[in-house]
Amino acid sequence: MSDTSDLSAASGTLDGMTVKTAGLTSAATTFSKVMTQAFSSSVASGQKFDDVLKSLALKMSDLAAKSALQAGAGAMSSSISSLVSSLFGGADKAGVSSPVKAFASGGVIGTPSYFPMPGGGTGLAGESGPEAIMPLQRAADGSLGVATQGGGNTIHVQIATPDLDGFRRSENYVTGQIARAVARGQRSL
């Protein structure tokens, strides 16, 4: 009979822990959403990065104080650790979240994006609008510049008319045809 009562007590304890864990998970998810939204809106509104971090620190300390009074310091410590890890991808990722998008051949960043800096720290790109990413290439003289792919083609247009008035009459038509041909060529690139 003792084994049955021990098993029943252990089962009750496990059920209680499951409920508490679910509550903590819900609180952590809510906290994460609030912090992510606050961080995103601050960055999008153009605040300085230091101001955003100070604001986040104040909000985190306020939430920590409220949570400590309600749930106890032990649960809050693990929740904050988990949330900071989920917000910034953990220390091992240096703020870069998955999946990774490669920009080796160039591209455009349309929204604020974080990236690790060489030697530590986190950089922010696209904070004030779309930014182009262009591959760099070292020239023969050692200078570093944007790598480009070839030059444009030269197009020669020869127009033959019997008189100057005939050319003037067809000038707008020919100019429009050339502009349309160039636009079609650009779309094909």
N, CA, C and O atoms as a DFTB+ gen file, in Angstrom:
756 C
 N C O
     1  1       0.816      -1.181       0.000
     2  2       0.000       0.000       0.000
     3  2       0.868       1.256       0.000
     4  3       0.493       2.273      -0.584
     5  1       2.019       1.185       0.650
     6  2       2.935       2.308       0.737
     7  2       3.459       2.706      -0.638
     8  3       3.586       3.894      -0.934
     9  1       3.764       1.721      -1.480
    10  2       4.255       2.008      -2.827
    11  2       3.203       2.738      -3.648
    12  3       3.534       3.635      -4.423
    13  1       1.944       2.364      -3.486
    14  2       0.852       2.996      -4.229
    15  2       0.678       4.441      -3.790
    16  3       0.469       5.321      -4.626
    17  1       0.762       4.696      -2.494
    18  2       0.603       6.066      -2.011
    19  2       1.801       6.928      -2.409
    20  3       1.635       8.110      -2.712
    21  1       3.015       6.348      -2.411
    22  2       4.199       7.082      -2.864
    23  2       4.079       7.443      -4.341
    24  3       4.413       8.554      -4.754
    25  1       3.595       6.479      -5.131
    26  2       3.416       6.703      -6.561
    27  2       2.359       7.768      -6.809
    28  3       2.512       8.607      -7.697
    29  1       1.294       7.736      -6.031
    30  2       0.223       8.719      -6.159
    31  2       0.734      10.114      -5.784
    32  3       0.412      11.097      -6.453
    33  1       1.522      10.194      -4.724
    34  2       2.087      11.480      -4.293
    35  2       3.051      12.021      -5.341
    36  3       3.048      13.215      -5.639
    37  1       3.878      11.136      -5.897
    38  2       4.826      11.555      -6.933
    39  2       4.088      12.031      -8.176
    40  3       4.492      13.008      -8.807
    41  1       3.010      11.344      -8.527
    42  2       2.211      11.729      -9.685
    43  2       1.581      13.102      -9.473
    44  3       1.549      13.927     -10.386
    45  1       1.079      13.341      -8.260
    46  2       0.495      14.643      -7.944
    47  2       1.532      15.751      -8.010
    48  3       1.259      16.841      -8.513
    49  1       2.730      15.464      -7.497
    50  2       3.818      16.439      -7.553
    51  2       4.199      16.741      -8.993
    52  3       4.416      17.897      -9.356
    53  1       4.281      15.696      -9.814
    54  2       4.619      15.859     -11.227
    55  2       3.561      16.682     -11.945
    56  3       3.892      17.542     -12.762
    57  1       2.288      16.425     -11.647
    58  2       1.207      17.208     -12.255
    59  2       1.317      18.679     -11.867
    60  3       1.126      19.562     -12.703
    61  1       1.624      18.940     -10.602
    62  2       1.795      20.317     -10.144
    63  2       2.954      21.006     -10.841
    64  3       2.863      22.174     -11.216
    65  1       4.052      20.266     -11.011
    66  2       5.217      20.835     -11.701
    67  2       4.893      21.113     -13.164
    68  3       5.345      22.113     -13.722
    69  1       4.113      20.235     -13.788
    70  2       3.726      20.431     -15.186
    71  2       2.901      21.701     -15.337
    72  3       3.105      22.465     -16.281
    73  1       1.970      21.933     -14.415
    74  2       1.141      23.142     -14.455
    75  2       2.010      24.381     -14.260
    76  3       1.847      25.371     -14.974
    77  1       2.935      24.332     -13.296
    78  2       3.817      25.477     -13.052
    79  2       4.726      25.734     -14.247
    80  3       4.963      26.887     -14.609
    81  1       5.236      24.670     -14.862
    82  2       6.093      24.820     -16.040
    83  2       5.311      25.436     -17.191
    84  3       5.827      26.301     -17.899
    85  1       4.072      24.999     -17.382
    86  2       3.237      25.574     -18.444
    87  2       2.993      27.058     -18.183
    88  3       3.008      27.864     -19.113
    89  1       2.769      27.418     -16.918
    90  2       2.582      28.825     -16.569
    91  2       3.830      29.646     -16.842
    92  3       3.748      30.752     -17.376
    93  1       4.986      29.105     -16.478
    94  2       6.247      29.804     -16.743
    95  2       6.500      29.941     -18.236
    96  3       6.966      30.983     -18.697
    97  1       6.193      28.887     -18.994
    98  2       6.375      28.941     -20.444
    99  2       5.482      30.017     -21.047
   100  3       5.915      30.765     -21.924
   101  1       4.248      30.097     -20.587
   102  2       3.320      31.121     -21.073
   103  2       3.827      32.517     -20.725
   104  3       3.794      33.419     -21.562
   105  1       4.295      32.695     -19.490
   106  2       4.826      33.995     -19.073
   107  2       6.064      34.357     -19.880
   108  3       6.230      35.510     -20.280
   109  1       6.926      33.390     -20.118
   110  2       8.137      33.644     -20.895
   111  2       7.793      34.019     -22.327
   112  3       8.413      34.916     -22.899
   113  1       6.813      33.344     -22.910
   114  2       6.398      33.655     -24.279
   115  2       5.819      35.063     -24.358
   116  3       6.136      35.812     -25.281
   117  1       4.976      35.425     -23.401
   118  2       4.394      36.766     -23.370
   119  2       5.488      37.816     -23.212
   120  3       5.496      38.823     -23.921
   121  1       6.405      37.582     -22.288
   122  2       7.511      38.506     -22.062
   123  2       8.335      38.663     -23.338
   124  3       8.703      39.778     -23.707
   125  1       8.620      37.574     -23.994
   126  2       9.412      37.598     -25.223
   127  2       8.721      38.418     -26.300
   128  3       9.362      39.216     -26.985
   129  1       7.420      38.226     -26.451
   130  2       6.673      38.981     -27.465
   131  2       6.686      40.472     -27.158
   132  3       6.902      41.293     -28.049
   133  1       6.453      40.822     -25.891
   134  2       6.441      42.230     -25.494
   135  2       7.808      42.863     -25.738
   136  3       7.890      43.960     -26.290
   137  1       8.875      42.189     -25.334
   138  2      10.221      42.735     -25.499
   139  2      10.595      42.850     -26.973
   140  3      11.185      43.849     -27.386
   141  1      10.260      41.842     -27.765
   142  2      10.577      41.880     -29.191
   143  2       9.840      43.023     -29.861
   144  3      10.420      43.743     -30.674
   145  1       8.568      43.199     -29.529
   146  2       7.779      44.273     -30.118
   147  2       8.330      45.641     -29.704
   148  3       8.433      46.544     -30.534
   149  1       8.677      45.793     -28.447
   150  2       9.230      47.061     -27.968
   151  2      10.557      47.355     -28.641
   152  3      10.813      48.488     -29.049
   153  1      11.398      46.344     -28.759
   154  2      12.707      46.528     -29.384
   155  2      12.544      46.887     -30.856
   156  3      13.209      47.798     -31.348
   157  1      11.669      46.183     -31.560
   158  2      11.450      46.436     -32.985
   159  2      10.893      47.830     -33.224
   160  3      11.347      48.529     -34.129
   161  1       9.910      48.245     -32.422
   162  2       9.321      49.567     -32.633
   163  2      10.317      50.673     -32.301
   164  3      10.307      51.721     -32.948
   165  1      11.165      50.462     -31.319
   166  2      12.172      51.466     -30.975
   167  2      13.189      51.624     -32.091
   168  3      13.551      52.744     -32.452
   169  1      13.648      50.514     -32.636
   170  2      14.630      50.569     -33.721
   171  2      13.997      51.166     -34.965
   172  3      14.618      51.982     -35.648
   173  1      12.759      50.766     -35.269
   174  2      12.081      51.257     -36.467
   175  2      11.799      52.749     -36.376
   176  3      11.762      53.429     -37.401
   177  1      11.599      53.277     -35.162
   178  2      11.304      54.701     -35.023
   179  2      12.563      55.558     -35.092
   180  3      12.474      56.785     -35.038
   181  1      13.717      54.942     -35.207
   182  2      14.946      55.698     -35.416
   183  2      15.668      56.106     -34.148
   184  3      16.529      56.983     -34.196
   185  1      15.351      55.507     -33.030
   186  2      16.059      55.844     -31.803
   187  2      17.497      55.340     -31.886
   188  3      17.792      54.383     -32.602
   189  1      18.388      55.999     -31.142
   190  2      19.772      55.544     -31.092
   191  2      19.834      54.175     -30.428
   192  3      19.038      53.867     -29.541
   193  1      20.782      53.361     -30.865
   194  2      20.897      51.991     -30.364
   195  2      21.102      51.987     -28.850
   196  3      20.532      51.143     -28.158
   197  1      21.911      52.921     -28.319
   198  2      22.137      52.998     -26.869
   199  2      20.834      53.300     -26.135
   200  3      20.562      52.728     -25.079
   201  1      20.017      54.216     -26.706
   202  2      18.739      54.551     -26.080
   203  2      17.801      53.351     -26.070
   204  3      17.082      53.123     -25.097
   205  1      17.813      52.586     -27.159
   206  2      16.972      51.389     -27.245
   207  2      17.389      50.394     -26.169
   208  3      16.538      49.829     -25.483
   209  1      18.696      50.177     -26.016
   210  2      19.175      49.230     -25.010
   211  2      18.839      49.698     -23.596
   212  3      18.470      48.889     -22.745
   213  1      18.965      51.007     -23.341
   214  2      18.616      51.535     -22.018
   215  2      17.128      51.335     -21.739
   216  3      16.738      50.941     -20.640
   217  1      16.305      51.611     -22.749
   218  2      14.867      51.426     -22.604
   219  2      14.530      49.964     -22.333
   220  3      13.701      49.659     -21.476
   221  1      15.177      49.065     -23.066
   222  2      14.951      47.634     -22.845
   223  2      15.389      47.216     -21.446
   224  3      14.709      46.429     -20.789
   225  1      16.519      47.740     -20.995
   226  2      17.007      47.395     -19.660
   227  2      16.024      47.864     -18.587
   228  3      15.771      47.149     -17.616
   229  1      15.471      49.067     -18.764
   230  2      14.490      49.567     -17.799
   231  2      13.229      48.710     -17.800
   232  3      12.692      48.389     -16.740
   233  1      12.758      48.339     -18.985
   234  2      11.558      47.499     -19.065
   235  2      11.817      46.124     -18.466
   236  3      10.962      45.565     -17.779
   237  1      13.007      45.582     -18.731
   238  2      13.337      44.267     -18.181
   239  2      13.413      44.318     -16.659
   240  3      12.942      43.402     -15.984
   241  1      14.008      45.389     -16.112
   242  2      14.110      45.481     -14.655
   243  2      12.734      45.679     -14.027
   244  3      12.464      45.148     -12.950
   245  1      11.866      46.434     -14.688
   246  2      10.502      46.618     -14.191
   247  2       9.745      45.293     -14.184
   248  3       9.094      44.946     -13.198
   249  1       9.836      44.552     -15.295
   250  2       9.179      43.246     -15.364
   251  2       9.789      42.264     -14.368
   252  3       9.082      41.441     -13.787
   253  1      11.094      42.353     -14.177
   254  2      11.753      41.456     -13.228
   255  2      11.266      41.724     -11.808
   256  3      11.018      40.789     -11.046
   257  1      11.130      42.996     -11.455
   258  2      10.664      43.337     -10.108
   259  2       9.233      42.849      -9.891
   260  3       8.916      42.278      -8.848
   261  1       8.376      43.078     -10.881
   262  2       6.984      42.626     -10.758
   263  2       6.912      41.108     -10.662
   264  3       6.166      40.561      -9.849
   265  1       7.684      40.442     -11.487
   266  2       7.661      38.982     -11.499
   267  2       8.241      38.408     -10.215
   268  3       7.748      37.402      -9.704
   269  1       9.285      39.040      -9.691
   270  2       9.900      38.554      -8.451
   271  2       8.916      38.644      -7.291
   272  3       8.882      37.769      -6.427
   273  1       8.119      39.702      -7.278
   274  2       7.127      39.839      -6.219
   275  2       6.020      38.807      -6.359
   276  3       5.462      38.354      -5.360
   277  1       5.702      38.435      -7.588
   278  2       4.597      37.502      -7.814
   279  2       5.034      36.046      -7.745
   280  3       4.377      35.241      -7.084
   281  1       6.123      35.690      -8.408
   282  2       6.454      34.274      -8.576
   283  2       7.696      33.820      -7.831
   284  3       7.926      32.617      -7.711
   285  1       8.497      34.735      -7.330
   286  2       9.716      34.332      -6.640
   287  2      10.931      34.521      -7.526
   288  3      10.842      34.465      -8.752
   289  1      12.061      34.743      -6.888
   290  2      13.282      35.072      -7.614
   291  2      13.828      33.915      -8.436
   292  3      14.381      34.152      -9.510
   293  1      13.700      32.685      -7.985
   294  2      14.266      31.540      -8.707
   295  2      13.648      31.348     -10.077
   296  3      14.365      31.142     -11.056
   297  1      12.333      31.411     -10.162
   298  2      11.653      31.230     -11.443
   299  2      11.984      32.374     -12.387
   300  3      12.127      32.160     -13.591
   301  1      12.109      33.593     -11.856
   302  2      12.402      34.756     -12.694
   303  2      13.782      34.662     -13.315
   304  3      13.964      35.020     -14.479
   305  1      14.749      34.188     -12.558
   306  2      16.109      34.075     -13.070
   307  2      16.172      33.184     -14.300
   308  3      16.795      33.540     -15.300
   309  1      15.532      32.032     -14.227
   310  2      15.561      31.134     -15.385
   311  2      14.731      31.689     -16.529
   312  3      15.072      31.475     -17.692
   313  1      13.642      32.402     -16.227
   314  2      12.811      32.988     -17.279
   315  2      13.569      34.064     -18.037
   316  3      13.541      34.095     -19.268
   317  1      14.253      34.952     -17.308
   318  2      15.007      36.016     -17.973
   319  2      16.122      35.424     -18.813
   320  3      16.343      35.857     -19.944
   321  1      16.820      34.448     -18.281
   322  2      17.890      33.805     -19.042
   323  2      17.355      33.211     -20.331
   324  3      17.959      33.368     -21.392
   325  1      16.231      32.535     -20.243
   326  2      15.612      31.925     -21.420
   327  2      15.150      32.986     -22.407
   328  3      15.331      32.834     -23.615
   329  1      14.552      34.064     -21.898
   330  2      14.029      35.102     -22.778
   331  2      15.133      35.879     -23.471
   332  3      15.039      36.164     -24.664
   333  1      16.177      36.222     -22.733
   334  2      17.293      36.926     -23.358
   335  2      17.906      36.055     -24.444
   336  3      18.273      36.548     -25.511
   337  1      18.013      34.773     -24.173
   338  2      18.542      33.848     -25.178
   339  2      17.645      33.805     -26.399
   340  3      18.140      33.781     -27.526
   341  1      16.319      33.795     -26.197
   342  2      15.418      33.743     -27.346
   343  2      15.388      35.067     -28.093
   344  3      15.217      35.076     -29.312
   345  1      15.553      36.199     -27.383
   346  2      15.565      37.495     -28.057
   347  2      16.804      37.693     -28.904
   348  3      16.721      38.193     -30.026
   349  1      17.948      37.304     -28.376
   350  2      19.199      37.587     -29.059
   351  2      19.886      36.361     -29.615
   352  3      21.026      36.461     -30.069
   353  1      19.246      35.212     -29.601
   354  2      19.801      34.015     -30.224
   355  2      20.878      33.336     -29.412
   356  3      21.547      32.446     -29.935
   357  1      21.082      33.703     -28.174
   358  2      22.107      33.072     -27.350
   359  2      23.473      33.667     -27.626
   360  3      23.692      34.300     -28.658
   361  1      24.384      33.459     -26.698
   362  2      25.719      34.038     -26.822
   363  2      26.501      33.421     -27.969
   364  3      27.352      34.078     -28.570
   365  1      26.215      32.154     -28.276
   366  2      26.985      31.489     -29.318
   367  2      26.650      31.983     -30.710
   368  3      27.432      31.781     -31.639
   369  1      25.489      32.635     -30.876
   370  2      25.098      33.099     -32.206
   371  2      25.356      34.584     -32.396
   372  3      25.184      35.087     -33.506
   373  1      25.753      35.289     -31.380
   374  2      26.063      36.719     -31.433
   375  2      24.915      37.530     -32.013
   376  3      25.153      38.477     -32.761
   377  1      23.674      37.181     -31.686
   378  2      22.532      37.962     -32.121
   379  2      22.020      37.618     -33.498
   380  3      21.104      38.281     -33.984
   381  1      22.563      36.622     -34.139
   382  2      22.112      36.265     -35.478
   383  2      21.132      35.113     -35.359
   384  3      21.455      34.077     -34.777
   385  1      19.937      35.286     -35.907
   386  2      18.952      34.219     -35.833
   387  2      18.927      33.432     -37.129
   388  3      19.332      33.932     -38.178
   389  1      18.451      32.199     -37.051
   390  2      18.386      31.322     -38.210
   391  2      17.142      31.637     -39.002
   392  3      16.234      32.246     -38.437
   393  1      17.030      31.285     -40.223
   394  2      18.061      30.723     -41.079
   395  2      18.986      31.821     -41.607
   396  3      18.621      32.997     -41.635
   397  1      20.154      31.429     -42.013
   398  2      21.158      32.368     -42.503
   399  2      20.916      32.640     -43.980
   400  3      20.723      31.706     -44.757
   401  1      20.924      33.913     -44.376
   402  2      20.791      34.290     -45.779
   403  2      22.141      34.802     -46.237
   404  3      22.678      35.757     -45.676
   405  1      22.686      34.162     -47.260
   406  2      24.004      34.545     -47.769
   407  2      23.878      35.732     -48.725
   408  3      22.943      35.795     -49.523
   409  1      24.815      36.667     -48.642
   410  2      24.838      37.833     -49.507
   411  2      26.148      37.911     -50.288
   412  3      26.592      39.005     -50.634
   413  1      26.774      36.762     -50.573
   414  2      28.067      36.758     -51.255
   415  2      27.989      37.401     -52.633
   416  3      28.966      37.987     -53.098
   417  1      26.849      37.298     -53.285
   418  2      26.730      37.905     -54.611
   419  2      25.901      39.181     -54.554
   420  3      25.446      39.669     -55.589
   421  1      25.702      39.723     -53.363
   422  2      24.976      40.976     -53.221
   423  2      23.537      40.746     -52.808
   424  3      23.069      39.610     -52.737
   425  1      22.843      41.839     -52.537
   426  2      21.444      41.766     -52.157
   427  2      21.011      43.062     -51.497
   428  3      21.779      44.022     -51.431
   429  1      19.777      43.085     -51.007
   430  2      19.226      44.270     -50.363
   431  2      18.613      43.854     -49.031
   432  3      17.897      42.855     -48.949
   433  1      18.904      44.635     -47.986
   434  2      18.282      44.434     -46.680
   435  2      17.175      45.473     -46.586
   436  3      17.443      46.673     -46.644
   437  1      15.938      45.023     -46.443
   438  2      14.802      45.931     -46.436
   439  2      14.299      46.291     -45.052
   440  3      13.562      47.266     -44.903
   441  1      14.678      45.527     -44.030
   442  2      14.235      45.793     -42.663
   443  2      15.448      45.789     -41.742
   444  3      16.479      45.212     -42.089
   445  1      15.348      46.422     -40.574
   446  2      16.492      46.406     -39.660
   447  2      16.934      44.978     -39.356
   448  3      16.119      44.125     -39.005
   449  1      18.234      44.730     -39.494
   450  2      18.792      43.389     -39.295
   451  2      20.071      43.488     -38.481
   452  3      20.864      44.411     -38.664
   453  1      20.264      42.542     -37.591
   454  2      21.446      42.502     -36.742
   455  2      22.447      41.514     -37.306
   456  3      22.070      40.511     -37.912
   457  1      23.738      41.802     -37.104
   458  2      24.779      40.899     -37.569
   459  2      25.981      41.006     -36.641
   460  3      26.216      42.055     -36.041
   461  1      26.748      39.912     -36.520
   462  2      27.926      39.956     -35.646
   463  2      29.046      40.759     -36.295
   464  3      29.250      40.692     -37.507
   465  1      29.764      41.513     -35.484
   466  2      30.898      42.305     -35.968
   467  2      32.186      41.532     -35.714
   468  3      32.298      40.822     -34.714
   469  1      33.158      41.666     -36.614
   470  2      34.453      41.029     -36.356
   471  2      35.046      41.586     -35.060
   472  3      35.061      42.799     -34.852
   473  1      35.523      40.715     -34.209
   474  2      36.109      41.152     -32.947
   475  2      35.079      41.325     -31.838
   476  3      35.422      41.779     -30.747
   477  1      33.827      40.974     -32.097
   478  2      32.787      41.060     -31.071
   479  2      31.834      42.200     -31.319
   480  3      32.115      43.099     -32.112
   481  1      30.721      42.165     -30.649
   482  2      29.702      43.193     -30.797
   483  2      28.681      42.819     -31.858
   484  3      28.825      41.820     -32.563
   485  1      27.658      43.634     -31.954
   486  2      26.586      43.401     -32.906
   487  2      26.374      44.655     -33.728
   488  3      26.325      45.759     -33.186
   489  1      26.246      44.487     -35.046
   490  2      25.988      45.600     -35.944
   491  2      24.519      45.632     -36.329
   492  3      23.816      44.630     -36.198
   493  1      24.054      46.783     -36.804
   494  2      22.672      46.952     -37.235
   495  2      22.678      47.543     -38.635
   496  3      23.284      48.590     -38.865
   497  1      22.009      46.881     -39.572
   498  2      21.914      47.370     -40.949
   499  2      20.448      47.547     -41.308
   500  3      19.589      46.828     -40.798
   501  1      20.163      48.493     -42.176
   502  2      18.807      48.715     -42.642
   503  2      17.935      49.467     -41.662
   504  3      16.711      49.452     -41.792
   505  1      18.542      50.133     -40.669
   506  2      17.757      50.808     -39.643
   507  2      17.050      52.053     -40.163
   508  3      16.051      52.472     -39.576
   509  1      17.535      52.656     -41.241
   510  2      16.878      53.858     -41.760
   511  2      16.411      53.658     -43.193
   512  3      16.332      54.615     -43.964
   513  1      16.102      52.424     -43.549
   514  2      15.597      52.130     -44.891
   515  2      16.418      51.035     -45.542
   516  3      17.388      50.546     -44.962
   517  1      16.022      50.646     -46.762
   518  2      16.733      49.565     -47.459
   519  2      18.216      49.890     -47.666
   520  3      18.581      51.032     -47.946
   521  1      19.058      48.868     -47.524
   522  2      20.494      49.023     -47.750
   523  2      20.978      47.934     -48.687
   524  3      20.546      46.784     -48.607
   525  1      21.894      48.319     -49.588
   526  2      22.455      47.364     -50.544
   527  2      23.683      46.691     -49.949
   528  3      24.483      47.322     -49.259
   529  1      23.816      45.417     -50.223
   530  2      25.009      44.658     -49.844
   531  2      25.723      44.348     -51.154
   532  3      25.149      43.720     -52.043
   533  1      26.958      44.783     -51.271
   534  2      27.705      44.557     -52.507
   535  2      29.041      43.896     -52.197
   536  3      29.740      44.312     -51.273
   537  1      29.399      42.869     -52.964
   538  2      30.688      42.211     -52.728
   539  2      31.850      43.146     -53.070
   540  3      31.776      43.924     -54.021
   541  1      32.917      43.057     -52.282
   542  2      34.119      43.854     -52.527
   543  2      35.161      42.995     -53.219
   544  3      35.190      41.774     -53.068
   545  1      36.013      43.661     -53.978
   546  2      37.064      42.946     -54.701
   547  2      38.339      43.784     -54.641
   548  3      38.300      45.007     -54.777
   549  1      39.463      43.110     -54.436
   550  2      40.744      43.804     -54.377
   551  2      41.306      43.932     -55.789
   552  3      41.410      42.943     -56.514
   553  1      41.667      45.151     -56.175
   554  2      42.233      45.423     -57.499
   555  2      43.720      45.068     -57.514
   556  3      44.307      44.776     -56.472
   557  1      44.315      45.095     -58.690
   558  2      45.730      44.753     -58.847
   559  2      46.631      45.670     -58.018
   560  3      47.687      45.243     -57.551
   561  1      46.221      46.929     -57.833
   562  2      47.036      47.863     -57.050
   563  2      46.810      47.729     -55.539
   564  3      47.408      48.472     -54.761
   565  1      45.954      46.792     -55.118
   566  2      45.710      46.553     -53.703
   567  2      44.517      47.294     -53.144
   568  3      44.128      47.061     -52.000
   569  1      43.920      48.193     -53.936
   570  2      42.762      48.933     -53.441
   571  2      41.539      48.018     -53.384
   572  3      41.418      47.059     -54.146
   573  1      40.646      48.341     -52.466
   574  2      39.445      47.538     -52.267
   575  2      38.242      48.344     -52.737
   576  3      38.079      49.502     -52.354
   577  1      37.399      47.733     -53.564
   578  2      36.226      48.438     -54.080
   579  2      35.097      47.481     -54.393
   580  3      35.240      46.267     -54.249
   581  1      33.977      48.031     -54.821
   582  2      32.805      47.227     -55.156
   583  2      33.078      46.442     -56.425
   584  3      33.525      46.995     -57.429
   585  1      32.804      45.145     -56.369
   586  2      32.984      44.284     -57.538
   587  2      31.795      44.476     -58.470
   588  3      30.645      44.398     -58.039
   589  1      32.067      44.723     -59.724
   590  2      31.002      44.869     -60.714
   591  2      31.158      43.809     -61.778
   592  3      32.225      43.216     -61.937
   593  1      30.081      43.577     -62.505
   594  2      30.104      42.557     -63.538
   595  2      30.111      43.220     -64.903
   596  3      29.057      43.570     -65.434
   597  1      31.279      43.390     -65.466
   598  2      31.390      43.901     -66.835
   599  2      30.820      45.290     -66.997
   600  3      30.263      45.862     -66.060
   601  1      30.964      45.822     -68.182
   602  2      30.443      47.139     -68.495
   603  2      29.204      47.017     -69.350
   604  3      28.818      45.920     -69.753
   605  1      28.588      48.140     -69.622
   606  2      27.412      48.140     -70.478
   607  2      27.804      47.976     -71.934
   608  3      28.956      48.183     -72.315
   609  1      26.843      47.607     -72.722
   610  2      27.082      47.464     -74.155
   611  2      26.901      48.804     -74.841
   612  3      26.105      49.636     -74.406
   613  1      27.642      49.002     -75.910
   614  2      27.490      50.198     -76.716
   615  2      26.508      49.886     -77.832
   616  3      26.649      48.892     -78.544
   617  1      25.530      50.737     -77.972
   618  2      24.534      50.559     -79.025
   619  2      24.660      51.725     -79.994
   620  3      24.614      52.890     -79.598
   621  1      24.818      51.396     -81.256
   622  2      24.897      52.418     -82.299
   623  2      23.584      52.415     -83.062
   624  3      23.084      51.365     -83.464
   625  1      23.037      53.600     -83.252
   626  2      21.809      53.744     -84.032
   627  2      22.131      54.645     -85.209
   628  3      22.615      55.763     -85.038
   629  1      21.858      54.151     -86.394
   630  2      22.129      54.942     -87.596
   631  2      20.796      55.245     -88.260
   632  3      20.004      54.344     -88.538
   633  1      20.562      56.516     -88.509
   634  2      19.313      56.944     -89.130
   635  2      19.658      57.650     -90.436
   636  3      20.486      58.560     -90.464
   637  1      19.025      57.226     -91.495
   638  2      19.247      57.856     -92.808
   639  2      17.924      58.418     -93.310
   640  3      16.949      57.682     -93.459
   641  1      17.890      59.705     -93.567
   642  2      16.691      60.343     -94.118
   643  2      17.108      61.201     -95.303
   644  3      18.241      61.678     -95.354
   645  1      16.208      61.401     -96.249
   646  2      16.565      62.209     -97.416
   647  2      16.675      63.698     -97.098
   648  3      17.347      64.437     -97.817
   649  1      16.018      64.142     -96.025
   650  2      16.098      65.570     -95.701
   651  2      15.998      65.783     -94.189
   652  3      15.606      64.884     -93.446
   653  1      16.352      66.959     -93.762
   654  2      16.347      67.297     -92.343
   655  2      14.930      67.330     -91.783
   656  3      14.711      66.920     -90.643
   657  1      13.979      67.802     -92.553
   658  2      12.595      67.855     -92.078
   659  2      12.050      66.453     -91.810
   660  3      11.283      66.267     -90.865
   661  1      12.426      65.471     -92.617
   662  2      11.998      64.082     -92.412
   663  2      12.544      63.540     -91.097
   664  3      11.850      62.821     -90.378
   665  1      13.792      63.889     -90.786
   666  2      14.389      63.455     -89.513
   667  2      13.656      64.088     -88.336
   668  3      13.347      63.409     -87.357
   669  1      13.381      65.372     -88.426
   670  2      12.692      66.072     -87.331
   671  2      11.306      65.482     -87.082
   672  3      10.861      65.379     -85.939
   673  1      10.627      65.094     -88.169
   674  2       9.290      64.518     -88.011
   675  2       9.354      63.155     -87.318
   676  3       8.447      62.817     -86.557
   677  1      10.391      62.375     -87.561
   678  2      10.469      61.023     -86.994
   679  2      11.324      60.942     -85.723
   680  3      11.472      59.858     -85.158
   681  1      11.883      62.051     -85.266
   682  2      12.786      62.039     -84.106
   683  2      12.107      61.495     -82.847
   684  3      12.678      60.645     -82.163
   685  1      10.912      61.967     -82.533
   686  2      10.210      61.484     -81.330
   687  2       9.902      59.996     -81.431
   688  3      10.040      59.261     -80.454
   689  1       9.485      59.554     -82.617
   690  2       9.173      58.139     -82.813
   691  2      10.419      57.281     -82.599
   692  3      10.359      56.272     -81.895
   693  1      11.534      57.664     -83.191
   694  2      12.779      56.896     -83.080
   695  2      13.279      56.904     -81.633
   696  3      13.721      55.872     -81.127
   697  1      13.214      58.048     -80.972
   698  2      13.647      58.149     -79.577
   699  2      12.815      57.216     -78.691
   700  3      13.364      56.531     -77.828
   701  1      11.511      57.186     -78.898
   702  2      10.633      56.293     -78.131
   703  2      10.962      54.831     -78.377
   704  3      10.975      54.040     -77.435
   705  1      11.228      54.456     -79.614
   706  2      11.578      53.072     -79.947
   707  2      12.882      52.662     -79.258
   708  3      12.990      51.556     -78.730
   709  1      13.858      53.549     -79.268
   710  2      15.148      53.251     -78.622
   711  2      14.951      53.089     -77.109
   712  3      15.497      52.163     -76.508
   713  1      14.176      53.983     -76.500
   714  2      13.929      53.900     -75.052
   715  2      13.238      52.587     -74.697
   716  3      13.591      51.960     -73.698
   717  1      12.258      52.158     -75.499
   718  2      11.575      50.887     -75.234
   719  2      12.522      49.707     -75.387
   720  3      12.455      48.759     -74.604
   721  1      13.403      49.747     -76.382
   722  2      14.362      48.651     -76.584
   723  2      15.335      48.556     -75.406
   724  3      15.664      47.460     -74.952
   725  1      15.788      49.704     -74.918
   726  2      16.699      49.712     -73.767
   727  2      15.983      49.172     -72.529
   728  3      16.565      48.394     -71.773
   729  1      14.730      49.573     -72.313
   730  2      13.969      49.084     -71.157
   731  2      13.778      47.571     -71.234
   732  3      13.903      46.886     -70.219
   733  1      13.478      47.039     -72.420
   734  2      13.340      45.582     -72.567
   735  2      14.654      44.887     -72.250
   736  3      14.664      43.836     -71.609
   737  1      15.753      45.466     -72.693
   738  2      17.067      44.881     -72.410
   739  2      17.386      44.883     -70.928
   740  3      17.965      43.921     -70.423
   741  1      17.020      45.942     -70.219
   742  2      17.271      46.009     -68.777
   743  2      16.439      44.986     -68.019
   744  3      16.917      44.410     -67.041
   745  1      15.211      44.749     -68.447
   746  2      14.365      43.749     -67.788
   747  2      14.914      42.345     -67.975
   748  3      14.700      41.476     -67.130
   749  1      15.617      42.119     -69.069
   750  2      16.158      40.786     -69.363
   751  2      17.418      40.486     -68.575
   752  3      17.854      39.336     -68.536
   753  1      18.024      41.502     -67.939
   754  2      19.273      41.276     -67.196
   755  2      19.073      40.425     -66.006
   756  3      20.026      40.145     -65.280
